[in-house]
Amino acid sequence: MNALNIVKIGGNIIDNPEALSGFIKDFAEMDGYKILVHGGGKEASRLTKDMGLIPQMIDGRRVTDESTIKIVTMVYAGLINKRIISGLQAAGCNSIGLTGADGNSIVASKRSPIPVDYGLVGDINPDNINQDFIKALLRQGITPVFCAIMHDAKGSLLNCNADSVASAIACAMSRMYDKTVLTYCFEQPGVMRDINNADSVIPHINESDFKNLREQGIINHGMIPKIENALNAVNSGKVSKVIIKHAKDLLNNIGTVISQ
């Protein structure tokens, strides 16, 4: 089985117990080697507000100060990660929850404050992903489930965009598998021309399309980093396919395909 599926789940699916339960069941049924990456921004934002702080977002990316890194670590690496792990175990999928610090699996670099200071936010180079460790887990029949908290190998935790984490893992692990597919699952059927029309899914997007759609305002906010990371993956030359789809369609061949 020299093929690997990397799936990223986020958006309102994580906040919806019924939707999350359905996704976990489908993910558990996927054949072959697989890795799950999850976000959890909405729940982190709620807890941030509950603690009297104001979440700050720029172009779909969270600004992370010292207080926020504590909150997102608790939510991403704790509550949400273990909620997903317990669901996968119940569905018969043996899995392990990980941050980048666990097993030294993923090292990130603190993002430059120029031109925008995002605080304790990291970027990941696929060369800094411990492929051998991850592959060893997969070969033992253990499915890694990564949250978006990484480390800098200097003792600090960094908040990373979960879409970026999934893209970097796909780029790194694709060097070890004949076929690597990256799937972004959220609460919409794909990238749509009209957010209010589920029938307006754009079947294919390449780099030129992305530029035009962004200029038109059709692609905006959190969809921008998602497609940027999808393009990074396909442009790496190793990732076989990237698709953006509704979580309920995980096992169906529909959605928006991102290509070079």
N, C-alpha and C positions, 0 to 999 in steps of 0.2 A: 504494500500500500504506500507507494511513494507519492502521495498527494496530501495536501494540507489545506484545511479551511480555517480562516481567521474571521470571526464574526464580532462586530462591535454593536452593542445594544445601548440605547440611550433614550433621551426624550421622555415623552409621557408614558412610555411602556414600563419603565422602572417604577413610576409613580402609581401605576394601575395594577393592583394585585392580580386581577383576572387575566389581563393582557400578559403580564410577566409570567404567570403560571403556564399559559398557553405557549409562550415562547420557549420557556425552559423545557417543556415536554417535547417540542419540535427539535430544539437543539440537541437534546439527549438522543433523539432518534437519528441524527445525522451520522452517516457511516464514516469510518476512517478517522484519521488524526484531525484534531480540531483544537482551537484556542478561542477562548471568549475574552473580550475586552469590554468593560462597562464604564459608563459615566455615572452621573447622579447629581448633575448640577442643580436641578430643581429642588431636590430635598436639601442640598447644602444651602441653597439660597433661603429656603424657609427657616432653617435652623439659625442662619446668620441673622435674619430679621428678628427671630425670637430672642436672640441674645442682645438685641438693641443695636446691631450693626447694619450698615447698608451695603448690599452686594454691589460691586462695581464690575461692569462688563464693557469691553471695547471690541467691536467687530466679532461678537460671539465668543470672546475669550475672557476668562475671569481674571481680574486683578487680585493678586494674593499677597496680603500683608501677614505679619506674624500671627495675628489673631485668626485670620482666615485659614492659614495652613493647618492650625489645630482643628478647626471645624471640618475642613474637607477631608483631613486624615481620618477623623472619627467617623464621618459619614461614608466616604468612599471605601476605605480599607477595612472599616468595621461593619457598621450596620448593613449597608447595601451588599458588600462583598459576601458576607456570611449568610445573608438572606438568600442570595443566589446559589451559594454553595449548598446550603441545606436543601433547597429545591432540587438541584441537580442530583444530589445523593438520593433523594426520595424517588427521583425518576430513573434511577439505576445508572447514572453517569458519575463514575468516580472522579472527583475533581479536587483541586487544591486552590485556595485563594492566595493571591500574591500581590505584593507591591514590587517595585523595581529593586528595593533593598533586599528582599528575600532571595537567598541563593545568589546574591549579587547579579540578579538576572538582567536588570536594565539600569545603566548609568546615564543620567541626564546632565546637561550643562545649563547653568543659570542663564536665562535669556538676557541679552544686552539691554540696558535701560534706554538705549537710543534706537529708534525714534520714540518709542513708547515704553515707559517703565511699568511692567506688569508685576513687579515685585518678585516673590518667591515662585517663579514660574520657570519650568525647564523645557528645553528642546532636546530631542533624541537623535543621535546619529546611529543608523543601523549597525555600524561597526562596533558600537558599545553595548550590543545586546548579546547576552551569554547563550549563544545558539546551542552549545553542547548540553548545557543544563536543561534547557527547555526540551530539546529533543530526547534527553534521557527520561524526562517525565512522561512524554508522549509514548515512548517505547515500553514504559511500564504500565501503560493503560490508564495513565492519570491525565486528566484534562486541566491545563492551567487556566485559571480565571484571573485576569489582571485588572486591577483598578488603575486609576490614573495618577497614583502617587509614586514618584520615583525618588532616587537618591543621587547625590552628586559625588559619592565616594570620599567625601570629606566630613561626613557626619551630619549633613543637612538633608531634609526632605524637600522635594520640589513638586509643585502641582503642575501636571501636564495635561494638555488637551487630549481627551480620550480618543478622538479621531486620529490625532497625530501618533498616539501610542500604537493603535491598530495598524496604521500605515507603516510605521517603523518596524514593527514585528513582522509584518508581511514581507517587507523588503529584505530583512535579515534572514528570515527562515526560508525564503524562496530559493536561497542559495543551496539549500540542502534537500529540496524536493523537486520532482519533475514538474509538478503542477501545484500552484498556490493561488487560491481564490480568496479575495477579501470582500466581505459583505458588510455594508453598513445598514443596520436595521433601526427604524424609528417608527413614528406614528402616522406616516404618510406613505402612499403607494410608490413614491419615487420623487424625482425632482419635477415640479409642476409649473407650467406657464401661468396658471391661475390657481392660487392656493385654495380657492373655494370650489374648484372643479376637479374632482378626483379623476375625471377622464382626460385631463390635460397633461398627463405624464409625458415627459420628454424621454423617448426611448434610448437615445444615445447623446452623449456630450463629450466633445474633445476640448483641447486647450483653447482653440479659437472660439468655439461655441461658448465656453465659460466666460471668456473675456466679453463677448457681445452681450450675453445674458446678464452679466453683472453690471455692465454699463446701462442696460435698460432697466435695471432695478428688479428684474425677475428673480435673480439669485441674490440674496442678501442675508444679513445677520448670521445666524449659526450655520446656514448652509454654505457660506463662503469657506470656512476652514475645512468643512467636510469634503468639499470638492477639491480644494487645494491639496489635501492629503491623499485623496483618491488619485489625482493626477501625478503626485509624487510617486505613488506606488507603481502605476502603470509605466511611468517614464523611467523607472529603475531598470526596465528591460527584463525583469525576472518574474514579476507578478503576472500570472496568466490572465486574471480578470478582476475587475472591481465593479460591484453592483450596489446601488442604493435602492432600498425597498422597504415596504411595511413589514414589521416583525411577524405578522400573521402569514406572510408569504415566504418565510424563510426556506421552505422546502419546495417552493414553486419557482420556475424559471421566468420571473417577471420583475419589472422594476426599471431603473435607469442604469444603463451600462456606461461606465466611464472608460474612454479609450484615448490613445495618443492622437 
